[in-house]
Amino acid sequence: MKRVTIRVPATTANLGPGFDAFGCALSLYTDVTFEETERGLEITGCDEAFAGPDNLAYTAYCAVLNTMNEDVGGVKIHIDAHIPICRGLGSSAALLVAGAMGANVLRGNKLSTQGLLNITNAMEGHPDNLAPAFYGGLTASMVEGGLPVTVSFPLHPDWEFLALIPDFDLPTSLARSVLPTQVSRADAIYNISHGALVLKALELGDEKLLRTAMQDRLHQTYRRKLIEDYEKIEALVRSTGAAFCLSGAGPTLLCVTQDPHLEKKLARKLDSVTKNNWQMLPLYVEFQGAHVIDWE
């Protein structure tokens, strides 16, 4: 095999209180094609600023080959990304996952998915987006002894996700810079208890419980100040009965509901309470993680 295309789903991390732990794969995708050549590195499909050796797909590709003690050689990488960059939907994780899986497939699948997660987690620093990108569905992860441990959780089939994506980005580095280095015992207990109930509410399809459980004191309290109109949008969404949280580090805001008419309800009012342009994107849970869609 000399060429392979990997499809990776978008992911939403945290789901409110599950900071750096919870993640869910969603029906938005980045496809990355890797073709072994004799011409060094060539990257297409992205801005020229990202078309060099620091590209995340390429760095993950090299990291896996180095783990295998394989020569990197020449490679042509084409990126067809539909996951918006720096919007809290796992665009960076998608490239890392694609690069790791692309290298593994081209060299005979010598590593397990867990092995690929270990490598990419060492690069990313936390597995909340990586785990659902690899495995699909809803996951919770921790890092023990430097290695990620991931489990999957069931989801009630009636949930619908509506992503509110603004026309501005929010770099993860900035979103992390505003977080405190220490938190109170009360806030730690608050998040532990709410996080446990988020997972149960998602399993049961209990919308009332999810609305309450999806609140947080570790990161959203601080990050909301970076997102203009956050409070107005939150109040609007909560008035419809939907659950609400930041998607990852933001600035995308996520509505979780069982109301098939939520988008229409918000469309009539969203523009009147915001200063920026917000795209409403209906999504569903993607239960298939990263996988091969084309090869030769």
Sequence and secondary structure as in RCSB ss.txt:
>XXXX:A:sequence
MKRVTIRVPATTANLGPGFDAFGCALSLYTDVTFEETERGLEITGCDEAFAGPDNLAYTAYCAVLNTMNEDVGGV
KIHIDAHIPICRGLGSSAALLVAGAMGANVLRGNKLSTQGLLNITNAMEGHPDNLAPAFYGGLTASMVEGGLPVT
VSFPLHPDWEFLALIPDFDLPTSLARSVLPTQVSRADAIYNISHGALVLKALELGDEKLLRTAMQDRLHQTYRRK
LIEDYEKIEALVRSTGAAFCLSGAGPTLLCVTQDPHLEKKLARKLDSVTKNNWQMLPLYVEFQGAHVIDWE
>XXXX:A:secstr
  EEEEEEEEEEE TTT TTTEEEEEEEEEEEEEEEESS EEEESS GGGSSTT HHHHHHHHHHHHTT    EE
EEEEEE S TTSSS HHHHHHHHHHHHHHHHTT  S HHHHHHHHHHHHS  TTHHHHHH SEEEEEEETTEEEE
EEE   TT EEEEEEESS   HHHHHHTS S   HHHHHHHHHHHHHHHHHHHHT HHHHHHHT  SSSHHHHGG
GSTTHHHHHHHHHHTT EEEESTTSS EEEEES TTHHHHHHTTHHHH SS EEEEEE B  S SEEEEE 
